[in-house]
Amino acid sequence: MGCSERQKEIRRRRKRRQKIAHFRSRLAKASQSEKVEIARKLRGMTPGSEVLIEAWELTSSDR
């Protein structure tokens, strides 16, 4: 038997939160091209990505 759908959803959320924390920690030392790549990955990863990109001030580096 597989996991219930609720457990899968919780696992996805936790993993997404870990990835976002990882990107946030790398942002301080990131070059301009790395910032663009982080913004691209955030957009594909989470529906609330535009809020994070605005908060992390990646809009000027991204477009």
VENMO-V522481 format. One record per helix or strand of 2 or more residues. SS is the DSSP state (2 for helix, 1 for strand). FROM is the first residue (numbers start at 1). TO is the last residue. If there is no record, write none. Layout:
SS:FROM:TO
SS:FROM:TO
//
This chain:
2:5:29
2:32:45
2:49:55
2:59:62
//
